[in-house]
């Protein structure tokens, strides 16, 4: 069953990639992040995908204690956390932000998407539940 769930996550990631690229092709760069967030939400929902915008996610300490929360840009099918940017380029801080969100919310899969540059950027991150490493 775990393999089926993994396959579904990868299919969802492919759909998000294709949809985000189509948005970048149509709208190009230059809009505020919220425009891309709304566009991606709209198009994924049209495709029948459950998407939550600005969803509060609980942050846990290593022993399971709730220590706070944050709002994820997008949460797709409760299994993929999406961090959106509309900036000139992705930097290490953006990657650290997504990895921190994955680690503290205990969500395994995340996508970092930048619509703000002329060249479209998307990268998938997987946080292993066993050791906290990314792949």
C-alpha positions as CSV (number, residue, x, y, z in Angstrom):
1,X,0.0,0.0,0.0
2,X,2.9,2.4,0.7
3,X,4.1,1.9,-2.8
4,X,0.7,2.9,-4.2
5,X,0.6,6.0,-2.0
6,X,4.1,7.0,-3.2
7,X,3.1,6.5,-6.8
8,X,0.1,8.7,-6.3
9,X,2.3,11.4,-4.7
10,X,4.6,11.3,-7.7
11,X,1.7,11.5,-10.1
12,X,0.3,14.5,-8.2
13,X,3.8,16.1,-8.3
14,X,3.9,15.6,-12.1
15,X,0.4,17.3,-12.4
16,X,1.5,20.2,-10.2
17,X,4.7,20.6,-12.3
18,X,2.8,20.6,-15.6
19,X,0.1,23.0,-14.3
20,X,2.7,25.4,-12.8
21,X,4.7,25.4,-16.0
22,X,1.5,26.2,-18.0
23,X,0.8,29.1,-15.6
24,X,4.3,30.4,-16.0
25,X,4.0,30.1,-19.8
26,X,0.7,32.0,-19.9
27,X,1.2,34.7,-17.1
28,X,5.0,34.9,-17.4
29,X,7.0,36.5,-14.5
30,X,6.2,39.8,-12.9
31,X,3.1,39.2,-10.9
32,X,2.8,39.0,-7.1
33,X,3.1,35.6,-5.4
34,X,-0.6,35.6,-4.6
35,X,-1.5,35.8,-8.3
36,X,0.4,32.5,-8.9
37,X,-1.0,31.0,-5.8
38,X,-4.5,31.7,-6.9
39,X,-3.9,30.5,-10.4
40,X,-2.3,27.2,-9.3
41,X,-5.1,26.6,-6.8
42,X,-7.7,27.4,-9.5
43,X,-6.2,25.1,-12.2
44,X,-5.6,22.2,-9.8
45,X,-9.1,22.4,-8.4
46,X,-10.4,22.4,-12.0
47,X,-8.5,19.2,-12.5
48,X,-10.2,17.6,-9.5
49,X,-7.4,18.0,-7.0
50,X,-8.0,19.0,-3.4
51,X,-6.0,22.1,-2.7
52,X,-5.9,24.2,0.5
53,X,-4.5,27.8,0.5
54,X,-2.8,29.4,3.4
55,X,-3.5,26.3,5.5
56,X,-2.4,26.4,9.1
57,X,-0.1,23.5,9.9
58,X,1.0,22.5,13.3
59,X,4.7,22.6,14.2
60,X,5.9,19.8,16.4
61,X,9.1,19.4,18.5
62,X,11.1,16.2,18.2
63,X,9.1,14.6,21.1
64,X,5.8,15.4,19.5
65,X,5.0,18.5,21.6
66,X,3.1,21.2,19.6
67,X,5.2,24.3,19.6
68,X,3.4,26.5,17.1
69,X,2.0,26.7,13.6
70,X,2.5,28.4,10.3
71,X,0.5,28.9,7.1
72,X,1.5,26.8,4.1
73,X,1.1,28.5,0.7
74,X,-0.6,25.4,-0.6
75,X,-1.3,21.9,0.6
76,X,-2.2,19.4,-2.1
77,X,-4.2,16.4,-1.2
78,X,-2.9,16.7,2.4
79,X,0.3,15.1,1.1
80,X,2.4,17.8,-0.8
81,X,3.4,21.1,0.7
82,X,4.0,23.8,-1.8
83,X,6.1,26.9,-1.1
84,X,5.7,29.5,-3.8
85,X,8.0,32.4,-4.6
86,X,7.9,35.3,-7.1
87,X,11.5,36.5,-6.9
88,X,14.5,36.8,-9.2
89,X,16.1,33.6,-8.0
90,X,15.8,30.9,-5.4
91,X,18.4,31.1,-2.6
92,X,19.4,28.7,0.2
93,X,17.1,30.5,2.6
94,X,14.1,29.5,0.4
95,X,15.2,25.9,0.5
96,X,15.8,26.0,4.2
97,X,12.3,27.4,4.7
98,X,10.6,24.6,2.8
99,X,12.8,21.9,4.6
100,X,12.0,23.4,7.9
101,X,8.3,23.4,7.2
102,X,8.4,19.8,6.0
103,X,10.4,18.7,9.1
104,X,8.3,20.5,11.7
105,X,4.9,19.7,10.2
106,X,6.0,16.1,9.5
107,X,4.9,16.2,5.8
108,X,7.2,14.2,3.7
109,X,6.9,15.7,0.2
110,X,7.3,19.4,-0.8
111,X,7.7,21.5,-3.9
112,X,9.5,24.8,-4.1
113,X,8.2,26.8,-7.1
114,X,9.5,30.2,-8.3
115,X,7.3,32.1,-10.8
116,X,9.3,35.3,-10.5
117,X,12.2,34.7,-12.9
118,X,12.1,34.5,-16.7
119,X,13.1,30.9,-16.4
120,X,10.6,28.7,-14.5
121,X,11.9,26.9,-11.4
122,X,10.5,23.9,-9.6
123,X,12.2,21.5,-7.4
124,X,10.9,18.5,-5.4
125,X,12.1,17.7,-1.9
126,X,11.5,14.6,0.1
127,X,12.1,14.5,3.8
128,X,12.7,11.0,5.1
129,X,10.6,10.3,8.1
130,X,13.4,8.1,9.5
131,X,16.4,10.5,9.6
132,X,15.3,13.9,8.4
133,X,17.5,13.8,5.3
134,X,16.3,15.1,2.0
135,X,16.5,13.3,-1.3
